Amino acid sequence: MTAREKALLLAGAVVAKNAREVLILDVQEVSNFTDFFVIAGGGSSRQTRTIADAGIEAVSKSGEKPLGIEGESIGRWILVDFSDVVLHVLQHEARAYYDLERLWNEAQAIELPELAGGVG
């Protein structure tokens, strides 16, 4: 599976768990540690954990496990590192505060196909 395919798989999995404002950023030109970010919003720590777990499960079905998971115990910002793709699941307040979209504004946003549940 390519990194782009993995990012799209993650986006679909998190949308299926009602993640909001799902965004894929292609950071290959501006980062030396990963190729894509998948950024998703959740309304509570329970929801962010559910969203992150859905992403982990989707990628794990292809035989790949995450290299690391951070923030799962608190659930405010969960980061799941798949090496070439990093999943960020943030509660709305944390997402607004850290504003990853602005921080990585030189990255190209990837158009998301119509995914179950809609994006945004």
C-alpha positions in Angstrom: 0.0 0.0 0.0 1.4 3.4 -0.9 1.5 6.2 1.6 -1.3 8.1 -0.3 -3.5 5.0 -0.3 -2.9 4.6 3.4 -3.8 8.2 4.1 -7.0 7.8 2.1 -7.8 4.6 4.0 -7.2 6.4 7.3 -9.4 9.3 6.2 -12.3 6.9 5.3 -11.9 5.0 8.6 -12.1 8.1 10.7 -15.0 9.6 8.8 -16.9 6.4 9.4 -16.5 7.1 13.1 -17.9 10.6 12.7 -14.6 12.5 12.7 -15.1 16.1 11.7 -13.1 18.4 9.4 -11.0 15.5 8.1 -8.0 16.7 6.1 -5.1 15.1 4.4 -1.9 17.1 3.9 0.8 16.0 1.6 3.9 17.1 3.5 6.5 15.3 1.4 8.0 18.6 0.1 8.2 20.3 3.5 8.9 17.4 5.9 11.7 14.9 6.2 10.0 12.5 8.6 6.7 11.6 7.0 4.8 11.9 3.7 1.2 12.6 4.8 -0.8 13.9 7.7 -4.3 12.9 8.3 -6.0 15.4 10.6 -9.3 14.7 12.2 -11.5 16.3 14.9 -13.4 14.8 17.7 -15.7 16.3 20.3 -14.5 14.4 23.4 -11.7 12.2 24.6 -13.9 9.2 24.2 -14.6 10.1 20.6 -10.9 10.9 19.8 -9.9 7.5 21.1 -12.6 5.8 19.1 -11.5 7.7 15.9 -7.8 6.8 16.5 -8.7 3.2 17.2 -10.7 3.0 13.9 -7.6 4.3 12.0 -5.3 1.8 13.7 -7.7 -1.0 13.0 -8.1 -0.1 9.3 -4.3 0.0 8.7 -3.6 -3.1 10.9 -5.8 -5.2 8.5 -3.1 -4.7 5.9 -0.6 -6.1 8.4 1.0 -2.9 9.4 1.2 -1.7 13.0 1.8 1.8 14.2 5.4 2.7 15.2 4.0 4.7 18.1 0.9 6.2 19.7 1.0 9.3 21.8 -1.7 11.0 23.8 -4.2 8.2 24.0 -4.6 8.3 27.8 -5.8 11.9 27.8 -7.4 12.0 24.4 -7.0 15.7 23.8 -4.6 15.1 20.9 -3.8 11.6 19.8 -1.0 11.0 17.4 -0.6 7.7 15.6 2.7 7.3 13.7 2.7 4.9 10.7 6.1 6.2 9.5 4.9 7.5 6.1 1.6 8.7 7.4 0.8 10.3 10.7 -2.7 10.4 12.0 -3.6 13.4 14.3 -6.9 13.2 16.1 -7.6 16.4 18.1 -10.5 17.6 20.2 -11.9 20.8 18.7 -10.3 23.1 21.2 -6.9 21.5 20.8 -7.2 21.6 17.0 -8.0 25.3 17.1 -5.2 26.0 19.5 -2.4 24.1 17.7 -3.8 25.0 14.2 -1.8 22.3 12.3 -3.3 23.5 9.0 -1.6 26.9 9.5 1.6 25.5 10.8 1.9 23.2 7.8 0.4 25.8 5.3 3.1 25.0 2.7 1.8 21.5 2.4 -0.7 20.6 -0.3 -4.2 19.5 0.9 -5.4 16.4 -0.8 -8.9 16.3 -2.2 -11.0 13.7 -0.4 -13.3 11.5 -2.4 -16.9 11.2 -1.2 -16.5 9.2 2.0 -19.2 7.6 4.1 -20.6 10.2 6.5 -19.2 13.2 4.6 -16.1 15.3 5.4 -16.1 18.6 7.0 
